[in-house]
Amino acid sequence: MAEALQLPDGSARRAARVVVSATALVSALGLAAELGEYVFGAPEGWVELFSLSYEENVPTWYVSVLLAFCALGCLALRSQRGDRRWTVLAVLFLYVSLDEAVQIHEHAAFFATRGVLYFSWVIPAAAVVALLAIWLGPWILRLPDPLRRRLVVSAALYVGGALGMELPLGWWTDHHGDDNLGYGLIDWVEETLELSGASVFLLSVWADAEARA
């Protein structure tokens, strides 16, 4: 598995250009879809295909594949570094990839809440993230630079989007509903942060795997 993910000399930089370009394109198309729907009256089929607020479309496929590759990258580093915590991260990324594809958390209504906690799944999710931070945080901070710095940035982007932006999105949904430009733009920021975090993580593990190859 590790050998399959090791990149030839210089290919990490080429991979970075591809991933960054693809992520930027998906995000830009998502923003265009939101503006197209609520400002320019774009065809509904086009909006549903590219909007980051919709499911079972191009952005959903892209982020699910991106997260799956993050899991493979973790397995590559597990083989190289011999630390089982990379396997734990791989399992987590595989679960999140599956969740992006089938939206498990969207069907979980844990509490009857309002305002910033309108999407009540953020409460147990925040507890899980806190426990993972307590367990994995010291280990990540002991990793050598630049891998440590990049992983911290990727975690901040991803969690800031997935959990942090869900709070203003919940408030807006509770007060204004989810069929308007405000909802679409907040959700676009949330999803773009998640895309950026996953991209930074993937490129980080790829670069480290190449450096150690």
C-alpha positions in Angstrom: 0.0 0.0 0.0 2.7 2.5 0.9 4.7 1.7 -2.2 1.6 2.5 -4.3 1.2 5.9 -2.7 4.9 6.9 -2.8 5.4 9.6 -5.4 8.4 9.9 -7.8 10.8 12.8 -7.3 9.1 16.1 -7.8 5.6 14.6 -8.2 4.4 15.9 -4.9 4.6 19.4 -6.3 2.7 18.3 -9.5 0.1 16.6 -7.3 -0.2 19.8 -5.3 -1.0 21.8 -8.4 -3.7 19.2 -9.5 -5.3 19.1 -6.0 -5.2 22.8 -5.4 -6.6 23.5 -8.9 -9.4 20.9 -8.5 -10.3 22.2 -5.1 -10.4 25.8 -6.3 -12.5 24.8 -9.3 -15.0 22.9 -7.2 -15.3 25.8 -4.8 -15.6 28.4 -7.5 -18.3 26.4 -9.3 -20.1 26.0 -6.0 -20.1 29.8 -5.4 -21.3 30.4 -9.0 -24.1 27.9 -8.4 -25.3 29.8 -5.3 -25.1 33.2 -7.0 -26.7 31.6 -10.1 -29.6 30.3 -8.2 -30.5 33.3 -6.1 -29.2 36.2 -8.2 -29.2 35.2 -11.9 -31.9 32.5 -12.0 -29.7 29.8 -13.3 -31.3 26.5 -14.4 -32.0 24.3 -11.4 -30.3 21.3 -12.9 -27.0 23.2 -13.2 -27.3 24.5 -9.6 -28.0 21.0 -8.2 -25.0 19.6 -10.0 -22.4 22.0 -8.7 -23.8 23.6 -5.5 -21.9 22.8 -2.3 -25.3 22.9 -0.5 -26.7 19.9 -2.4 -25.8 16.2 -2.1 -25.2 13.5 -4.6 -23.4 15.8 -7.1 -19.9 16.7 -8.3 -18.7 18.4 -5.0 -20.0 15.5 -2.9 -18.1 13.0 -5.1 -14.9 15.1 -5.1 -14.7 15.6 -1.3 -15.6 11.9 -0.7 -12.7 10.8 -3.0 -10.4 13.4 -1.5 -11.0 12.1 2.0 -10.6 8.5 0.9 -7.1 9.5 -0.5 -6.4 11.1 2.9 -7.0 7.7 4.4 -4.7 6.0 2.0 -2.0 8.6 2.8 -2.3 7.8 6.5 -1.9 4.1 5.7 1.3 4.9 3.7 2.7 6.8 6.7 1.7 4.0 9.0 3.8 1.7 6.9 6.8 4.1 6.9 6.6 5.4 10.4 5.3 2.3 12.2 2.9 4.2 14.4 -0.6 2.7 14.7 -2.2 6.1 15.3 -1.9 6.7 11.5 -4.2 3.7 11.2 -6.7 5.4 13.5 -6.6 8.5 11.4 -7.1 6.4 8.3 -10.2 4.8 9.8 -11.5 8.3 10.7 -11.0 9.6 7.2 -12.7 6.6 5.7 -15.7 7.2 8.0 -15.9 10.9 7.1 -15.6 9.9 3.4 -18.5 7.6 3.8 -20.5 10.3 5.7 -19.9 12.8 2.9 -21.3 10.3 0.4 -24.4 9.2 2.3 -24.8 12.1 4.9 -25.1 10.0 8.0 -24.9 13.0 10.3 -27.6 14.8 8.5 -30.1 12.2 9.6 -29.1 12.4 13.3 -31.3 14.7 15.4 -29.9 14.2 18.9 -31.6 17.1 20.6 -34.3 19.7 20.0 -32.2 22.8 19.9 -32.4 26.3 18.4 -30.2 29.1 17.4 -26.5 28.3 16.8 -27.2 24.7 17.9 -30.0 24.3 15.5 -28.0 21.4 13.9 -27.8 19.4 17.1 -25.4 16.8 15.8 -22.6 19.4 16.5 -22.9 18.7 20.2 -21.8 15.0 20.2 -19.4 15.8 17.3 -17.7 18.5 19.3 -17.3 16.0 22.2 -15.7 13.5 19.9 -13.4 16.1 18.4 -12.3 17.2 21.9 -11.5 13.6 22.9 -9.5 13.1 19.7 -7.7 16.3 20.3 -6.7 15.2 23.8 -5.6 11.8 22.6 -3.9 12.7 19.2 -3.0 16.3 19.9 0.2 15.7 21.9 1.3 13.1 19.3 0.8 15.4 16.4 2.7 18.2 18.2 5.7 15.9 18.5 5.8 15.2 14.8 8.7 16.9 13.0 8.2 20.1 10.9 6.9 20.8 8.4 4.5 17.9 8.7 3.4 19.0 12.2 2.7 22.5 11.1 0.8 21.4 8.0 -1.4 19.0 10.0 -2.3 21.6 12.5 -3.3 24.0 9.7 -5.4 21.3 8.0 -7.2 20.3 11.2 -8.0 24.0 11.9 -9.4 24.5 8.5 -11.4 21.3 8.4 -12.8 21.5 12.0 -13.4 25.2 11.6 -15.5 24.5 8.6 -17.3 21.3 9.7 -18.1 22.4 13.3 -17.3 26.1 13.5 -19.3 27.3 10.5 -22.2 25.0 11.4 -23.0 27.3 14.3 -23.7 30.5 12.2 -25.3 28.3 9.6 -27.6 26.9 12.3 -28.5 30.3 13.6 -29.3 31.5 10.1 -31.4 28.5 9.3 -33.3 28.8 12.5 -34.1 32.5 11.7 -34.3 32.6 8.0 -34.6 29.1 6.6 -32.4 27.3 4.2 -33.8 28.4 0.8 -32.0 31.8 0.4 -28.7 33.3 -0.6 -27.5 33.9 2.9 -27.8 30.2 3.7 -26.0 29.3 0.5 -23.1 31.6 1.1 -22.6 30.5 4.7 -22.7 26.8 3.6 -20.3 27.6 0.8 -17.8 29.0 3.2 -18.2 25.9 5.5 -17.7 23.4 2.6 -14.8 25.4 1.2 -13.0 25.3 4.5 -13.6 21.5 4.7 -12.3 21.1 1.1 -9.2 23.2 2.0 -8.5 21.3 5.2 -8.7 17.9 3.4 -6.5 19.2 0.6 -3.8 20.5 2.9 -3.8 17.2 4.8 -3.6 15.1 1.7 -0.7 17.2 0.2 1.1 17.1 3.6 1.1 13.3 3.9 2.0 13.0 0.2 5.0 15.3 0.6 6.1 13.5 3.8 5.8 10.1 2.1 7.8 11.3 -0.8 10.5 12.8 1.4 10.9 9.5 3.3 10.8 7.3 0.2 
